[in-house]
């Protein structure tokens, strides 16, 4: 999971990921690391500030292809959606 360090993710967050998820899920994350990086870069580009929290609580989001996330987000006012996600990641339950 150290590839996440290159994306600006802290060691503390990586430690929490390893604690919260089964080894098989962490391994899957490693096999999908290019997609995970792309999703992180996209979220950062639209000003999502809670990447660490999303990784810890919603790791499955980072397994979805970036284009699918983009398409889904484009159904909403992106600026408002980003603000809502930054305030409460549970907003993603409705996206």
C-alpha positions as CSV (number, residue, x, y, z in Angstrom):
1,X,0.0,0.0,0.0
2,X,3.1,2.2,0.0
3,X,2.2,3.4,-3.5
4,X,-0.3,5.6,-1.8
5,X,2.5,7.7,-0.3
6,X,3.3,8.9,-3.9
7,X,-0.3,10.2,-4.0
8,X,0.1,12.3,-0.8
9,X,-1.6,9.8,1.5
10,X,-0.1,9.7,4.9
11,X,1.5,6.6,6.6
12,X,-1.2,6.9,9.3
13,X,-4.0,6.6,6.7
14,X,-2.2,3.5,5.2
15,X,-2.0,2.0,8.7
16,X,-5.7,2.6,9.3
17,X,-6.5,1.0,5.9
18,X,-4.6,-2.1,6.8
19,X,-6.4,-2.2,10.2
20,X,-9.8,-1.7,8.8
21,X,-9.7,-4.0,5.8
22,X,-9.0,-7.6,5.3
23,X,-5.7,-8.6,3.8
24,X,-7.5,-9.7,0.6
25,X,-9.0,-6.2,0.2
26,X,-5.6,-4.6,0.6
27,X,-4.2,-7.0,-1.9
28,X,-7.0,-6.1,-4.4
29,X,-6.1,-2.5,-3.8
30,X,-2.5,-3.3,-4.8
31,X,-3.7,-5.0,-8.0
32,X,-5.8,-1.9,-8.8
33,X,-3.2,0.7,-7.9
34,X,-3.2,2.5,-11.2
35,X,-7.0,2.9,-11.0
36,X,-6.7,4.0,-7.4
37,X,-4.1,6.6,-8.3
38,X,-6.3,7.9,-11.2
39,X,-9.3,8.2,-8.9
40,X,-7.3,10.1,-6.2
41,X,-5.9,12.4,-8.9
42,X,-9.4,13.1,-10.2
43,X,-10.9,13.7,-6.7
44,X,-8.0,16.1,-6.0
45,X,-8.5,17.9,-9.3
46,X,-12.2,18.7,-8.4
47,X,-11.1,19.8,-4.9
48,X,-12.2,16.9,-2.8
49,X,-10.4,17.4,0.5
50,X,-11.3,14.3,2.4
51,X,-9.4,11.7,0.4
52,X,-7.9,10.0,3.5
53,X,-11.4,9.7,5.0
54,X,-12.8,8.3,1.8
55,X,-9.9,5.7,1.6
56,X,-10.5,4.6,5.2
57,X,-14.3,4.5,5.0
58,X,-15.1,4.0,1.3
59,X,-12.2,2.1,-0.2
60,X,-14.5,0.6,-2.8
61,X,-14.9,4.0,-4.4
62,X,-11.3,3.8,-5.6
63,X,-11.9,0.5,-7.4
64,X,-14.5,2.1,-9.7
65,X,-13.0,3.4,-13.0
66,X,-12.4,7.1,-13.0
67,X,-14.6,7.7,-16.0
68,X,-17.6,6.1,-14.3
69,X,-17.1,8.3,-11.2
70,X,-16.8,11.4,-13.5
71,X,-19.9,10.5,-15.4
72,X,-21.9,10.0,-12.2
73,X,-20.6,13.2,-10.6
74,X,-21.5,15.2,-13.8
75,X,-25.2,14.5,-13.1
76,X,-25.0,17.0,-10.2
77,X,-23.8,20.5,-9.8
78,X,-20.1,19.6,-9.3
79,X,-19.3,22.5,-7.1
80,X,-22.1,21.8,-4.7
81,X,-21.5,18.1,-4.7
82,X,-17.8,18.6,-3.8
83,X,-18.8,20.9,-1.0
84,X,-21.3,18.4,0.4
85,X,-18.8,15.5,0.2
86,X,-16.1,17.6,2.0
87,X,-18.6,18.2,4.7
88,X,-20.0,14.6,5.0
89,X,-18.8,11.7,2.9
90,X,-22.2,10.0,3.5
91,X,-23.5,12.2,0.6
92,X,-22.0,9.5,-1.7
93,X,-24.7,7.2,-0.6
94,X,-27.1,9.2,-2.8
95,X,-24.8,9.7,-5.8
